[in-house]
Amino acid sequence: MEESSKSRECFPDGTCIPDDLLSDELPDLKELGLLWYLNEHGIKTGETVQTQAIQRIINRAAEIGGGIIVFPRGTVVSGSLFFPKGVHLFLAEGAVLKGSQQISDYPLRETRIEGETCFYFPALINADHADGFTIFGSGTIDGNGLHSWEAFWLRRKWNPACTNKDEQRPRLLYISHSSHVTIHGVTLRDSHFWTMHLYRCHFARILNCRILSPAAPVPAPSTDAVDLDACEDIAIRGCFLSVNDDAIALKGGKGLTADRNPDNGPVQRVLIENCEFGFCHSCLTCGSEAFHCRNILMRHCRIRGATNLLRLKMRPDTPQKYEYINIEEVSGQAAHLLHLRPWTQFADPGAPPAPPSIAERITLRDCACTCDVPLDVAPEKSCVQGKCFLLENLRIRAREKGFPPEQLTGFFPESQCLNLDIRTDPDQHPIQSMEIM
């Protein structure tokens, strides 16, 4: 028992999980500084965009040593806000920070998006080099993204080859170059684009949050719940995630020289636990802009209608390595437990071929799920190599068996399948897309 308990506090390669990631303790309010109530500084609720007035309060707080910007009950509309180090955000019960629908309220600047640093639109909330940045409370950050979603699908109908960035739209939250970040208790919903994007963050905790976007009646395109981009030591715990794209996506760079570009970086030591996933394309995805993901542990989670539990996107134009990824004690419904295929949607067709992508030491253990097809695997040795897959103690009810688990060893050396209980029932109801509010 002692050895088992000890192993649960380690990442898959045996590295100890830092105490900071296992803690739910919140910063002391007294240590965060003065409380700046927006209603006491001239900000009124309603539908008027008040970006500049709110930013002046944020800047004033920073000038005199920092503090907490408090959004009281009611709706306040804004464009891009920028939080310097020492200034934090609190949303009271019933408070809504609502994003403007006008892209002109998100002025262009250099930022990080889709695996590259470029000029693009900032998020509604931005924090850079803001160690200790904290967002907390029980209120809501509402992207108000319906207008962008409708415009995106209209553009895609006119030009099926358009990219995610062609429909100009902001993210909801972007935090970069920051350590010891805490996001606790808030609801983030209806982002125009990615919901929460962390870039080059170290020791960040996302705790007890709700992150939502709809799959119907207007699907919210590319509204990933959490994008971890070149980040290390991250905990996502006690959250509910239901979005019309990937719930948690690991990113870090793309292209033939992704691993040599100083703007890029690996994603390492990520702990995902006690979360619930509603409809999403994948609960956990490596890619599409990622070259190295290592030491990822998802445990004690429940899924309610995801397309994939774990998806490994293998780009032919990027040297990739996904290793030491464990999925443990997950239950619920997903169309597929594991999706592993080459990914070419936005790959550069003119790029020289990269070395084969590598997936190794991937473990799914002690899971009980209902699926359409457990393994959606199409290994192509020209662009995908792998070894050391472990499927252990899986209890699966599936509409059809699909890729035979016992063939894993034929494609991925040193793989093992232990104590599998996979029962098929062609009459089983298929997984349906859903929005869970």
C-alpha positions in Angstrom: 0.0 0.0 0.0 2.8 2.4 0.8 4.5 1.8 -2.5 1.2 2.3 -4.4 0.4 5.5 -2.6 3.9 6.8 -3.4 3.5 6.0 -7.1 0.3 8.0 -7.3 2.3 11.1 -6.4 4.7 10.7 -9.3 4.5 11.5 -13.0 4.8 8.6 -15.4 8.6 8.6 -15.6 8.9 8.6 -11.8 9.5 12.3 -11.3 7.8 13.5 -8.1 4.8 15.7 -8.5 5.7 19.1 -6.8 3.7 19.9 -3.7 2.6 23.2 -5.3 0.7 21.2 -7.9 -1.1 19.0 -5.4 -2.3 22.0 -3.3 -5.7 23.7 -3.6 -4.6 26.5 -1.2 -5.5 30.0 -2.5 -3.3 33.1 -2.0 -4.1 35.1 1.0 -6.3 38.1 0.0 -4.3 40.4 2.3 -1.1 39.5 0.4 -2.7 40.4 -3.0 -3.2 44.0 -2.1 -6.0 46.6 -2.1 -9.5 45.9 -3.4 -10.5 48.1 -6.3 -14.3 47.8 -6.7 -15.1 48.9 -10.3 -18.5 50.4 -9.2 -16.6 52.7 -6.8 -14.5 54.0 -9.6 -17.1 55.0 -12.1 -17.7 51.7 -14.0 -21.4 51.0 -14.5 -23.1 47.8 -15.5 -24.8 47.6 -18.9 -23.9 47.0 -22.6 -21.6 50.0 -23.1 -18.0 49.0 -23.9 -15.8 50.4 -21.1 -12.3 49.1 -22.0 -10.3 52.3 -21.5 -11.9 53.2 -18.2 -11.3 49.7 -16.8 -7.7 49.7 -18.0 -7.1 53.1 -16.3 -8.1 51.5 -13.0 -5.8 48.5 -13.6 -2.9 50.8 -14.4 -3.6 53.0 -11.4 -3.6 49.9 -9.1 -0.2 48.8 -10.6 1.3 52.3 -10.0 0.6 52.2 -6.3 1.7 48.6 -5.6 -1.0 46.4 -7.1 -4.2 44.9 -5.8 -7.4 43.1 -6.8 -9.7 44.4 -9.5 -13.2 43.5 -8.3 -16.1 43.1 -10.7 -19.3 43.3 -8.7 -22.6 41.7 -9.5 -23.9 42.7 -13.0 -22.5 42.8 -16.5 -19.6 44.9 -17.7 -18.5 44.9 -21.3 -14.9 45.4 -22.4 -12.4 44.8 -25.1 -8.8 43.7 -24.4 -7.6 44.3 -20.8 -3.9 44.0 -19.8 -2.9 43.0 -16.3 0.6 43.8 -15.1 2.4 42.0 -12.4 0.8 42.5 -9.0 -2.7 43.2 -10.2 -5.3 40.4 -9.9 -8.9 39.8 -11.0 -11.9 38.9 -8.8 -15.4 38.2 -10.1 -18.1 38.3 -7.4 -21.1 36.1 -7.5 -23.3 37.3 -10.3 -20.6 39.3 -12.0 -20.1 39.0 -15.7 -17.1 40.4 -17.6 -18.5 40.3 -21.2 -16.3 40.6 -24.3 -17.1 43.0 -27.0 -18.2 41.6 -30.3 -16.2 44.2 -32.3 -12.7 43.1 -33.3 -11.5 46.7 -33.2 -11.8 46.5 -29.4 -8.9 44.0 -29.5 -6.1 46.0 -31.1 -3.4 44.1 -32.9 -0.1 43.4 -31.2 2.6 40.7 -31.1 1.3 37.6 -29.4 1.5 33.8 -29.6 -1.1 31.9 -31.6 -1.2 28.5 -33.3 2.4 27.7 -32.6 4.0 30.9 -33.7 4.8 34.4 -32.5 3.1 37.0 -34.8 0.9 40.0 -34.9 -2.6 39.0 -34.1 -5.5 40.0 -31.8 -4.9 39.8 -28.1 -7.4 38.1 -25.7 -10.1 39.7 -23.6 -7.8 39.2 -20.5 -4.1 39.3 -21.0 -1.2 39.0 -18.5 2.5 38.9 -19.5 5.4 38.5 -17.1 2.9 38.5 -14.3 4.2 36.0 -11.7 1.6 35.2 -9.1 -1.3 36.3 -11.3 -4.6 35.2 -9.8 -8.2 35.1 -11.2 -10.8 33.9 -8.7 -14.4 34.3 -7.6 -17.6 32.7 -8.6 -18.5 35.0 -11.5 -18.3 34.6 -15.3 -16.0 35.7 -18.1 -18.2 35.6 -21.2 -16.6 35.9 -24.5 -19.9 36.7 -26.2 -18.6 34.9 -29.3 -21.8 34.1 -31.3 -21.2 36.8 -33.9 -17.7 35.4 -34.6 -19.0 31.8 -34.8 -21.6 32.7 -37.4 -19.1 34.7 -39.4 -16.6 31.8 -39.3 -19.0 29.3 -40.7 -20.2 31.7 -43.4 -16.5 32.3 -44.4 -15.8 28.6 -44.3 -18.8 28.0 -46.6 -17.5 30.6 -49.1 -13.9 29.4 -48.8 -13.5 25.8 -47.4 -9.7 26.2 -47.2 -9.9 29.2 -44.8 -7.8 28.8 -41.6 -8.7 29.4 -38.0 -7.0 32.8 -38.1 -8.8 34.1 -41.2 -11.9 34.9 -39.3 -10.4 37.6 -37.1 -11.3 36.8 -33.5 -9.8 37.1 -30.0 -9.2 34.5 -27.3 -10.8 34.8 -23.9 -7.7 34.5 -21.7 -4.0 34.6 -22.5 -1.3 34.4 -19.9 2.4 34.3 -20.9 5.8 34.1 -19.3 4.4 33.8 -15.8 4.9 31.5 -12.9 2.7 30.5 -9.9 -0.6 31.4 -11.7 -3.9 30.5 -10.1 -7.3 30.5 -11.8 -10.0 29.4 -9.4 -13.7 29.0 -9.3 -14.7 31.1 -12.3 -16.8 30.2 -15.3 -15.3 30.9 -18.7 -17.7 30.6 -21.6 -18.5 31.3 -25.3 -15.0 32.5 -26.4 -14.6 33.7 -29.9 -11.5 31.5 -30.3 -9.4 29.5 -27.8 -10.7 30.0 -24.3 -7.7 29.8 -22.0 -4.2 29.9 -23.6 -1.1 29.6 -21.3 2.3 30.2 -23.0 5.6 29.6 -21.3 4.0 29.4 -17.9 5.5 27.5 -15.0 3.6 26.3 -11.9 0.1 27.2 -12.9 -3.1 25.8 -11.3 -6.6 25.8 -12.9 -8.9 24.8 -10.1 -12.7 24.2 -9.9 -13.5 26.2 -13.1 -16.2 25.7 -15.6 -15.2 26.1 -19.2 -18.0 26.0 -21.8 -18.9 26.6 -25.4 -21.8 25.1 -27.5 -21.8 22.5 -30.2 -25.3 23.6 -31.2 -27.3 25.3 -32.6 -24.3 27.3 -33.8 -21.1 25.4 -33.2 -18.3 27.4 -31.5 -15.3 26.7 -33.7 -11.8 26.2 -32.2 -12.9 27.1 -28.7 -10.4 24.8 -26.9 -11.0 24.9 -23.2 -7.3 25.0 -22.1 -4.3 25.3 -24.4 -0.9 24.7 -22.8 1.8 26.0 -25.0 5.4 25.4 -24.0 4.4 25.1 -20.4 5.8 23.1 -17.4 4.3 22.0 -14.1 0.6 22.6 -14.6 -2.3 21.3 -12.6 -5.9 21.2 -13.9 -8.2 19.9 -11.1 -11.9 19.8 -10.2 -12.9 21.5 -13.5 -15.9 20.9 -15.8 -15.0 21.3 -19.5 -17.5 21.1 -22.4 -16.4 22.8 -25.6 -16.8 22.4 -29.3 -13.1 21.5 -29.8 -10.4 20.0 -27.6 -10.9 20.3 -23.9 -7.1 20.2 -23.0 -4.6 20.7 -25.9 -0.9 20.5 -25.5 1.1 22.7 -27.8 4.6 24.1 -28.2 5.5 24.8 -31.9 5.2 23.4 -35.4 7.3 23.0 -38.5 10.5 21.1 -39.5 12.6 23.2 -37.1 10.1 23.4 -34.3 12.5 21.9 -31.8 15.2 24.5 -32.6 13.1 27.7 -32.5 13.7 29.5 -29.2 10.1 30.7 -29.2 8.9 27.1 -28.9 9.2 24.6 -26.1 8.1 21.3 -24.7 5.0 20.7 -22.5 6.1 18.8 -19.4 4.7 17.6 -16.1 1.0 18.2 -16.4 -1.5 16.8 -13.8 -5.2 16.5 -14.8 -7.3 15.1 -12.0 -10.9 15.0 -10.7 -12.2 16.7 -13.8 -15.5 16.1 -15.7 -15.7 16.4 -19.5 -18.9 17.1 -21.4 -19.0 17.1 -25.1 -15.6 17.9 -26.7 -13.5 16.7 -29.6 -11.0 15.2 -27.2 -10.5 15.3 -23.5 -6.7 15.4 -24.0 -4.9 16.1 -27.3 -1.2 16.3 -28.1 -1.0 18.6 -31.1 -1.6 20.0 -33.5 1.2 22.5 -32.7 3.4 20.3 -30.5 6.8 18.7 -30.9 7.5 17.3 -27.4 5.0 16.3 -24.7 6.3 14.4 -21.7 5.1 13.4 -18.2 1.3 13.9 -18.6 -0.9 12.3 -16.0 -4.7 12.3 -16.2 -6.5 10.4 -13.4 -9.8 10.1 -11.6 -11.8 11.8 -14.3 -15.3 11.3 -15.8 -16.4 11.8 -19.4 -19.9 12.4 -20.8 -19.8 12.2 -24.5 -16.3 13.2 -25.8 -15.3 12.1 -29.2 -11.8 11.0 -28.0 -10.4 10.4 -24.5 -6.8 10.7 -25.8 -5.8 12.0 -29.2 -2.3 12.0 -30.6 -2.0 14.3 -33.7 1.0 13.2 -35.8 2.0 16.0 -38.2 4.1 14.9 -41.2 5.8 18.4 -41.3 7.0 18.5 -37.6 9.4 16.2 -35.6 7.3 15.1 -32.7 7.7 13.0 -29.6 4.9 12.2 -27.2 6.1 10.1 -24.2 5.2 9.1 -20.7 1.5 9.8 -20.9 -0.8 8.0 -18.4 -4.6 7.9 -18.4 -5.7 6.2 -15.2 -9.1 5.6 -13.6 -11.3 7.4 -16.1 -14.9 6.4 -16.6 -17.8 7.4 -18.8 -18.6 7.8 -22.5 -16.3 8.5 -25.4 -16.5 7.5 -29.1 -12.9 6.4 -28.9 -10.4 5.8 -26.0 -7.3 6.4 -28.2 -7.2 8.2 -31.5 -3.7 8.0 -33.2 -3.5 9.0 -36.8 -1.5 11.3 -39.0 -2.8 14.8 -38.9 -2.7 16.9 -42.1 -5.4 19.5 -41.8 -3.1 22.5 -41.7 0.2 20.8 -42.3 2.5 22.4 -44.9 2.1 20.2 -48.1 5.3 21.7 -49.6 7.5 21.1 -46.5 10.2 18.4 -46.7 9.1 15.4 -44.7 10.0 15.5 -41.0 11.5 12.4 -39.3 8.7 10.0 -38.2 6.7 11.2 -35.2 7.3 9.1 -32.1 4.7 8.0 -29.5 6.0 5.8 -26.7 5.2 4.8 -23.1 1.5 5.6 -23.5 -0.6 3.9 -20.8 -4.4 3.6 -20.4 -5.1 1.8 -17.1 -8.1 1.0 -14.9 -10.7 2.7 -17.1 -14.3 1.7 -17.5 -15.9 3.3 -20.6 -18.7 2.9 -23.2 -17.4 3.6 -26.7 -18.3 3.4 -30.4 -14.8 2.0 -31.2 -12.2 1.7 -28.5 -9.1 2.3 -30.6 -9.1 4.6 -33.6 -5.6 3.8 -34.7 -4.1 3.9 -38.2 -0.3 3.6 -37.8 1.6 4.6 -40.9 5.2 3.7 -40.4 6.3 6.4 -42.9 5.3 9.1 -40.4 4.5 7.4 -37.1 6.7 5.2 -34.9 5.9 4.0 -31.5 6.6 1.5 -28.7 5.7 0.6 -25.2 2.0 1.1 -25.2 0.2 -0.4 -22.2 -3.5 -1.2 -22.0 -4.2 -2.6 -18.6 -7.5 -3.3 -16.7 -9.8 -1.8 -19.2 -13.5 -2.6 -19.1 -15.0 -1.5 -22.3 -18.5 -1.7 -23.9 -18.3 -0.9 -27.6 -20.5 -0.9 -30.7 -17.7 -2.6 -32.6 -14.2 -3.8 -31.8 -12.4 -1.8 -34.5 -8.6 -1.9 -34.4 -7.8 -5.1 -32.5 -5.8 -4.3 -29.3 -3.8 -7.4 -29.7 -2.3 -6.0 -32.9 -0.7 -3.1 -31.0 2.4 -5.2 -30.5 2.7 -5.7 -34.3 2.9 -1.9 -34.8 4.4 -0.8 -31.5 7.1 -3.0 -30.0 7.2 -3.8 -26.3 3.5 -3.0 -26.0 1.2 -5.0 -23.7 -2.5 -5.6 -23.3 -3.3 -6.9 -19.8 -6.7 -7.9 -18.4 -8.9 -6.4 -21.1 -12.6 -6.8 -21.0 -14.0 -5.5 -24.3 -17.5 -6.5 -25.1 -19.3 -5.4 -28.3 -22.9 -4.7 -28.9 -23.8 -3.4 -32.4 -27.2 -2.1 -31.1 -25.5 0.1 -28.5 -26.6 3.7 -29.0 -23.8 5.8 -30.6 -22.2 8.7 -28.8 -24.1 11.9 -29.6 -22.8 15.5 -29.7 -24.2 17.5 -26.8 -24.0 20.8 -25.0 -24.0 20.6 -21.2 -24.7 24.0 -19.6 
